[in-house]
Amino acid sequence: MTPQELEDGILKLKKDLNAVILAHYYQESEIQDLADFVGDSLELSRKAVSTTADVIVFCGVHFMAETAKILNPQKPVLLPDLLAGCSLSDGCPPNAFKKFREDHPNHLAITYINCSAEVKALSDIICTSSNAEKIVNQIPIDQPILFSPDKNLGAYINKKTGRNMLLWNGSCIVHETFSERKLIGLQLEHPDAELIAHPECEDHILARAKFIGSTSALLKYVQTSLNNKFIVGTEYGIVHQMEKSTTGKTFLPLPPEENCACNECPHMKRNTLEKLYLCMKNMNPQIEMSSDLLTRARKPIERMLAMS
């Protein structure tokens, strides 16, 4: 099938199924353009709660589709490629996280949404990069906190809030590849460009950033900034929405240390138009989990939404 035939087929299936297509900012541009809603993890979680569609098609990675299923246990949730994983989620296995909690019984567990349903179920509160600071600031200062699984985001929140949260030693494979050496070279070549960065980046990158924020916050910043040139320190898929929503602005990818496409998430890019079409046509693959896990994992997500 041609790309146009795939797009036409997806739109017809969406109507026939009464489906909603949710896509993360890091998806390929053609998938973003077909989606009913494009957003970051917090926005997509809220959209999953409010949707009236009969079928949810999630173009993102596995933990995101799991979150949609947790919030909509009675609805089928489709993911174009079940192997679309996440280095943060993979680096925080449930058994190891359970021991981490048991070793620190007096700590409250605030866990970044980039984790499996099993880890969510073992957590007290879920957060995203959009609301982590707000949630941590609502916790009494004398309450010790475990923050998992992203050590860079946790360190950034510690710095912002003055806390001393105990951090799980995990990181995002994309945000840890950015090169300070190449950043300096890019800034010398483009002295008028502002560096904007996601808080999953390492501290030496964040220290040079003009603005730090979630993917949604980065998008809003470039829309309102008087500057016209930006170095983008996050997965480069967000640039499609930046270019669509602004005029006359230039966006430069922050390069990785190696000569590779490492500033693109290989997991996000597993989803393609063809896989999207086939998953809707076959109603498969679907996200499946036990009712007990759904119930336990839902509580810390609901706490997040209430605190946001």
Secondary structure as the mmCIF struct_conf table of DSSP 4:
data_model
#
loop_
_struct_conf.conf_type_id
_struct_conf.id
_struct_conf.beg_label_comp_id
_struct_conf.beg_label_asym_id
_struct_conf.beg_label_seq_id
_struct_conf.end_label_comp_id
_struct_conf.end_label_asym_id
_struct_conf.end_label_seq_id
HELX_RH_AL_P HELX_RH_AL_P1 PRO A 3 LEU A 17
TURN_TY1_P TURN_TY1_P1 ASN A 18 ASN A 18
STRN STRN1 ALA A 19 HIS A 24
TURN_TY1_P TURN_TY1_P2 TYR A 25 TYR A 26
BEND BEND1 GLN A 27 GLN A 27
HELX_RH_AL_P HELX_RH_AL_P2 SER A 29 LEU A 34
BEND BEND2 ASP A 36 ASP A 36
STRN STRN2 PHE A 37 GLY A 39
HELX_RH_AL_P HELX_RH_AL_P3 SER A 41 SER A 50
BEND BEND3 ASP A 54 ASP A 54
STRN STRN3 VAL A 55 CYS A 59
BEND BEND4 GLY A 60 GLY A 60
HELX_RH_AL_P HELX_RH_AL_P4 HIS A 62 LEU A 71
TURN_TY1_P TURN_TY1_P3 PRO A 73 GLN A 74
BEND BEND5 LYS A 75 LYS A 75
STRN STRN4 VAL A 77 LEU A 78
BEND BEND6 PRO A 80 PRO A 80
TURN_TY1_P TURN_TY1_P4 LEU A 82 LEU A 83
HELX_RH_AL_P HELX_RH_AL_P5 SER A 87 ASP A 90
TURN_TY1_P TURN_TY1_P5 GLY A 91 GLY A 91
BEND BEND7 CYS A 92 CYS A 92
HELX_RH_AL_P HELX_RH_AL_P6 PRO A 94 GLU A 102
TURN_TY1_P TURN_TY1_P6 ASP A 103 ASP A 103
TURN_TY1_P TURN_TY1_P7 PRO A 105 ASN A 106
BEND BEND8 HIS A 107 HIS A 107
STRN STRN5 LEU A 108 TYR A 112
BEND BEND9 ILE A 113 CYS A 115
HELX_RH_AL_P HELX_RH_AL_P7 ALA A 117 ALA A 121
TURN_TY1_P TURN_TY1_P8 LEU A 122 LEU A 122
BEND BEND10 ASP A 124 ASP A 124
STRN STRN6 ILE A 125 CYS A 127
TURN_TY1_P TURN_TY1_P9 SER A 129 ASN A 131
HELX_RH_AL_P HELX_RH_AL_P8 ALA A 132 VAL A 136
TURN_TY1_P TURN_TY1_P10 ASN A 137 GLN A 138
BEND BEND11 ILE A 139 ILE A 139
TURN_TY1_P TURN_TY1_P11 ILE A 141 ASP A 142
BEND BEND12 GLN A 143 GLN A 143
STRN STRN7 ILE A 145 SER A 148
BEND BEND13 PRO A 149 PRO A 149
HELX_RH_AL_P HELX_RH_AL_P9 LYS A 151 THR A 161
TURN_TY1_P TURN_TY1_P12 GLY A 162 GLY A 162
STRN STRN8 LEU A 166 LEU A 167
BEND BEND14 ASN A 169 ASN A 169
TURN_TY1_P TURN_TY1_P13 ILE A 173 GLU A 176
STRN STRN9 PHE A 178 PHE A 178
HELX_RH_AL_P HELX_RH_AL_P10 GLU A 180 GLU A 189
TURN_TY1_P TURN_TY1_P14 PRO A 191 ASP A 192
HELX_LH_PP_P HELX_LH_PP_P1 ALA A 193 ALA A 193
STRN STRN10 GLU A 194 ALA A 197
TURN_TY1_P TURN_TY1_P15 PRO A 199 GLU A 200
BEND BEND15 CYS A 201 CYS A 201
HELX_RH_AL_P HELX_RH_AL_P11 ASP A 203 LEU A 206
TURN_TY1_P TURN_TY1_P16 ALA A 207 ARG A 208
BEND BEND16 LYS A 210 LYS A 210
STRN STRN11 PHE A 211 ILE A 212
HELX_RH_AL_P HELX_RH_AL_P12 THR A 215 THR A 224
BEND BEND17 LEU A 226 LEU A 226
STRN STRN12 LYS A 229 GLY A 233
BEND BEND18 THR A 234 THR A 234
HELX_RH_3T_P HELX_RH_3T_P1 TYR A 236 ILE A 238
HELX_RH_AL_P HELX_RH_AL_P13 VAL A 239 SER A 245
BEND BEND19 THR A 247 GLY A 248
STRN STRN13 THR A 250 PRO A 253
HELX_LH_PP_P HELX_LH_PP_P2 LEU A 254 PRO A 255
STRN STRN14 PRO A 256 PRO A 256
BEND BEND20 GLU A 257 ALA A 261
TURN_TY1_P TURN_TY1_P17 CYS A 262 ASN A 263
BEND BEND21 GLU A 264 GLU A 264
TURN_TY1_P TURN_TY1_P18 PRO A 266 HIS A 267
HELX_RH_3T_P HELX_RH_3T_P2 MET A 268 ARG A 270
HELX_RH_AL_P HELX_RH_AL_P14 LEU A 273 ASN A 282
TURN_TY1_P TURN_TY1_P19 MET A 283 MET A 283
BEND BEND22 PRO A 285 PRO A 285
STRN STRN15 GLN A 286 GLN A 286
HELX_RH_AL_P HELX_RH_AL_P15 SER A 291 MET A 307
#
